[in-house]
Amino acid sequence: MIITSMVNKDSATESNLSLIKRFSKRLQGAGTLRRAKANRYTDRPLSAYKKKQQALKRIQRQTEFERLRKLGLIEDVGRKKSY
């Protein structure tokens, strides 16, 4: 979603500082900055391909660990009991 905010200089005598202040007021009024800051850290959902690749890697790691455990190269680690 693209939101365009435009501010033109009212007169030749208007300073750049007042132009920037008017522009920032317009951005605050439109809520553009608030939305941009809220969306800054949100992640996009993973694509089906990425999910599949992660699942395949996880399965491959599990089978490799199980193989090494059966060969005795990795000692058997017990799981903690939850009560």
Backbone as ProteinMPNN parsed JSONL, in Angstrom:
{"seq_chain_A": "MIITSMVNKDSATESNLSLIKRFSKRLQGAGTLRRAKANRYTDRPLSAYKKKQQALKRIQRQTEFERLRKLGLIEDVGRKKSY", "coords_chain_A": {"N_chain_A": [[0.842, -1.16, 0.0], [0.703, 2.088, -0.973], [1.105, 5.337, 0.082], [0.818, 8.625, -0.763], [2.116, 11.683, 0.145], [2.111, 15.044, -0.33], [3.624, 18.244, -0.326], [3.598, 21.555, -1.193], [5.561, 24.505, -1.626], [4.275, 27.402, -0.182], [4.824, 30.091, -0.659], [7.453, 32.141, -2.026], [8.834, 33.156, 0.055], [8.574, 31.448, 2.181], [10.151, 29.505, 4.642], [12.451, 26.713, 4.578], [12.348, 25.17, 6.86], [9.781, 25.624, 7.935], [8.311, 24.453, 5.922], [9.06, 21.783, 6.167], [8.005, 21.284, 8.696], [5.257, 21.569, 8.179], [4.916, 19.421, 6.437], [5.557, 17.227, 8.105], [3.494, 17.456, 9.971], [1.334, 16.85, 8.343], [1.904, 14.202, 7.74], [1.657, 13.07, 10.294], [-1.038, 13.527, 10.755], [-2.225, 11.918, 8.809], [-1.474, 9.483, 9.722], [0.577, 7.965, 8.751], [3.287, 7.569, 9.553], [2.921, 6.264, 12.009], [1.723, 3.851, 11.228], [3.799, 2.822, 9.643], [5.845, 2.458, 11.516], [4.63, 0.576, 13.136], [4.514, -1.623, 11.464], [7.127, -2.26, 11.117], [8.618, -4.39, 12.252], [7.238, -6.688, 11.621], [6.964, -9.908, 10.233], [6.877, -11.428, 7.037], [4.638, -14.051, 6.052], [5.904, -17.394, 5.663], [6.658, -18.848, 2.502], [5.138, -21.645, 0.792], [7.082, -23.264, -0.339], [9.399, -22.619, 1.146], [8.589, -23.506, 3.695], [8.395, -26.222, 3.198], [11.054, -26.86, 2.574], [12.296, -26.313, 5.042], [11.046, -28.248, 6.633], [11.993, -30.58, 5.42], [14.745, -30.364, 5.958], [14.667, -30.523, 8.751], [13.677, -33.139, 9.125], [15.756, -34.564, 7.952], [17.895, -33.936, 9.705], [16.923, -35.157, 12.036], [16.833, -37.881, 11.307], [19.544, -38.335, 10.813], [20.63, -37.881, 13.366], [19.371, -39.955, 14.749], [20.49, -42.151, 13.452], [23.226, -41.884, 14.14], [22.951, -42.166, 16.893], [22.104, -44.817, 17.084], [24.373, -46.088, 16.163], [26.032, -45.642, 18.248], [27.629, -43.455, 18.456], [26.716, -41.163, 19.531], [25.712, -40.413, 22.756], [22.864, -41.669, 24.466], [20.353, -39.453, 25.204], [18.252, -38.674, 27.791], [14.873, -37.567, 28.028], [13.447, -34.755, 29.708], [11.1, -35.087, 32.31], [7.839, -33.869, 32.484], [5.763, -32.678, 34.938]], "CA_chain_A": [[0.0, 0.0, 0.0], [1.507, 3.292, -1.11], [0.408, 6.571, 0.408], [1.611, 9.755, -1.211], [1.858, 12.955, 0.808], [2.85, 16.07, -1.044], [3.485, 19.592, 0.202], [4.258, 22.55, -2.045], [5.888, 25.76, -0.957], [3.191, 28.362, -0.355], [5.348, 31.314, -1.271], [8.909, 32.141, -2.151], [9.431, 33.594, 1.319], [8.417, 30.414, 3.199], [11.424, 28.852, 4.91], [12.456, 25.258, 4.45], [11.971, 24.604, 8.145], [8.32, 25.631, 8.057], [7.817, 23.479, 4.95], [9.261, 20.456, 6.774], [7.041, 21.176, 9.789], [3.936, 21.32, 7.585], [4.93, 18.058, 5.899], [5.504, 16.266, 9.214], [2.138, 17.549, 10.516], [0.453, 16.129, 7.428], [2.167, 12.771, 7.935], [1.055, 12.679, 11.568], [-2.491, 13.536, 10.593], [-2.623, 10.772, 7.995], [-1.132, 8.261, 10.446], [1.52, 7.194, 7.939], [4.439, 7.17, 10.354], [2.486, 5.313, 13.025], [1.553, 2.557, 10.547], [5.105, 2.34, 9.203], [6.562, 1.98, 12.704], [3.963, -0.637, 13.619], [4.81, -2.717, 10.539], [8.567, -2.351, 10.921], [9.188, -5.667, 12.668], [6.395, -7.826, 11.274], [7.551, -10.773, 9.215], [5.949, -11.993, 6.066], [4.499, -15.492, 6.24], [6.779, -18.168, 4.798], [6.021, -19.47, 1.351], [4.989, -23.098, 0.911], [8.374, -23.853, -0.689], [10.303, -22.45, 2.288], [8.125, -24.399, 4.746], [8.74, -27.582, 2.8], [12.505, -27.001, 2.709], [12.601, -26.385, 6.471], [10.592, -29.545, 7.125], [12.913, -31.601, 4.91], [15.987, -30.24, 6.726], [14.401, -31.017, 10.093], [13.585, -34.599, 9.038], [17.1, -35.07, 7.666], [18.655, -33.847, 10.949], [16.414, -36.161, 12.968], [17.263, -39.223, 10.882], [20.991, -38.412, 11.013], [20.836, -38.022, 14.801], [18.937, -41.297, 15.117], [21.492, -43.08, 12.908], [24.419, -41.773, 14.986], [22.615, -42.717, 18.204], [22.078, -46.276, 16.951], [25.752, -46.539, 16.003], [26.722, -45.44, 19.514], [28.514, -42.294, 18.372], [26.107, -40.134, 20.377], [25.105, -41.092, 23.892], [21.419, -41.506, 24.543], [19.977, -38.375, 26.114], [16.872, -38.836, 28.235], [14.064, -36.35, 28.023], [12.981, -34.341, 31.024], [9.691, -35.376, 32.543], [7.078, -32.712, 32.933], [4.714, -33.139, 35.844]], "C_chain_A": [[0.894, 1.233, 0.0], [0.627, 4.498, -0.814], [1.321, 7.721, 0.027], [1.171, 11.004, -0.461], [2.739, 13.996, 0.144], [2.577, 17.426, -0.416], [4.259, 20.515, -0.718], [4.537, 23.791, -1.226], [4.794, 26.773, -1.251], [3.666, 29.632, -1.051], [6.856, 31.219, -1.319], [9.578, 32.522, -0.84], [9.3, 32.552, 2.424], [9.747, 29.681, 3.402], [11.298, 27.331, 4.76], [12.018, 24.576, 5.739], [10.452, 24.559, 8.312], [7.688, 24.648, 7.07], [7.936, 22.063, 5.513], [8.27, 20.245, 7.909], [5.642, 20.883, 9.243], [3.839, 19.896, 7.058], [4.816, 17.03, 7.03], [4.125, 16.289, 9.887], [1.163, 16.765, 9.642], [0.653, 14.621, 7.566], [1.546, 12.275, 9.241], [-0.457, 12.592, 11.454], [-2.985, 12.332, 9.811], [-2.331, 9.453, 8.694], [-0.134, 7.391, 9.711], [2.692, 6.697, 8.764], [4.069, 6.119, 11.388], [2.334, 3.916, 12.413], [2.891, 1.977, 10.124], [5.9, 1.787, 10.385], [5.946, 0.696, 13.237], [4.329, -1.836, 12.753], [6.3, -2.979, 10.39], [9.105, -3.745, 11.207], [8.31, -6.867, 12.342], [7.044, -8.604, 10.137], [6.475, -11.252, 8.264], [5.793, -13.48, 6.354], [5.382, -16.237, 5.24], [5.989, -18.756, 3.638], [5.958, -20.974, 1.563], [6.319, -23.791, 0.612], [9.34, -23.78, 0.484], [9.908, -23.385, 3.428], [8.537, -25.831, 4.45], [10.236, -27.83, 2.966], [12.911, -27.113, 4.177], [12.202, -27.735, 7.049], [11.533, -30.65, 6.67], [14.244, -31.563, 5.662], [15.817, -30.823, 8.125], [14.354, -32.549, 10.108], [14.96, -35.204, 8.803], [17.983, -35.028, 8.927], [18.225, -34.92, 11.935], [16.893, -37.556, 12.591], [18.769, -39.387, 11.071], [21.327, -38.593, 12.488], [20.481, -39.436, 15.249], [19.952, -42.339, 14.643], [22.749, -43.079, 13.768], [24.169, -42.35, 16.379], [22.64, -44.24, 18.172], [23.488, -46.848, 16.791], [26.561, -46.371, 17.285], [27.678, -44.274, 19.487], [27.994, -41.115, 19.202], [25.441, -40.863, 21.522], [23.628, -40.742, 23.974], [21.074, -40.466, 25.594], [18.515, -38.557, 26.481], [16.144, -37.508, 28.216], [13.622, -36.039, 29.435], [11.489, -34.662, 31.14], [9.007, -34.101, 33.003], [5.904, -33.218, 33.767], [3.574, -32.16, 35.884]], "O_chain_A": [[1.743, 1.393, 0.877], [-0.452, 4.656, -1.385], [2.473, 7.774, 0.456], [-0.014, 11.338, -0.439], [3.958, 13.843, 0.067], [1.45, 17.726, -0.023], [5.437, 20.286, -0.992], [3.838, 24.087, -0.257], [4.422, 26.987, -2.405], [2.984, 30.172, -1.922], [7.458, 30.324, -0.724], [10.76, 32.244, -0.643], [9.857, 32.741, 3.505], [10.391, 29.284, 2.431], [10.209, 26.76, 4.81], [11.385, 23.521, 5.703], [9.906, 23.56, 8.78], [6.639, 24.073, 7.358], [7.029, 21.246, 5.357], [7.746, 19.144, 8.073], [4.926, 20.042, 9.787], [2.809, 19.239, 7.211], [4.056, 16.068, 6.917], [3.641, 15.246, 10.327], [0.268, 16.092, 10.155], [-0.308, 13.854, 7.516], [0.976, 11.185, 9.285], [-1.076, 11.68, 12.001], [-4.046, 11.785, 10.113], [-2.872, 8.415, 8.312], [-0.006, 6.204, 10.011], [3.055, 5.523, 8.681], [4.831, 5.179, 11.616], [2.76, 2.923, 13.003], [3.103, 0.77, 10.232], [6.557, 0.754, 10.26], [6.658, -0.176, 13.736], [4.441, -2.952, 13.261], [6.696, -3.842, 9.606], [9.965, -4.234, 10.475], [8.629, -7.978, 12.765], [7.599, -8.024, 9.204], [5.321, -11.453, 8.643], [6.727, -14.109, 6.852], [5.585, -15.779, 4.115], [4.819, -19.112, 3.773], [6.653, -21.512, 2.425], [6.647, -24.796, 1.242], [10.025, -24.756, 0.79], [10.773, -23.991, 4.061], [8.974, -26.561, 5.34], [10.642, -28.889, 3.445], [13.775, -27.92, 4.52], [12.93, -28.306, 7.861], [11.842, -31.559, 7.441], [14.811, -32.611, 5.97], [16.695, -31.524, 8.628], [14.923, -33.181, 10.998], [15.297, -36.236, 9.385], [18.73, -35.97, 9.19], [19.065, -35.527, 12.598], [17.31, -38.327, 13.455], [19.227, -40.465, 11.449], [22.216, -39.375, 12.828], [21.206, -40.043, 16.036], [20.236, -43.301, 15.358], [23.283, -44.14, 14.093], [25.062, -42.951, 16.975], [23.129, -44.882, 19.102], [23.762, -47.964, 17.234], [27.665, -46.906, 17.391], [28.472, -44.114, 20.414], [28.74, -40.193, 19.53], [24.693, -41.817, 21.307], [23.21, -39.649, 23.593], [21.469, -40.595, 26.753], [17.644, -38.592, 25.611], [16.754, -36.45, 28.374], [13.443, -36.936, 30.259], [10.73, -34.521, 30.182], [9.545, -33.351, 33.817], [5.149, -34.087, 33.332], [2.595, -32.382, 36.596]]}, "name": "protein", "num_of_chains": 1, "seq": "MIITSMVNKDSATESNLSLIKRFSKRLQGAGTLRRAKANRYTDRPLSAYKKKQQALKRIQRQTEFERLRKLGLIEDVGRKKSY"}
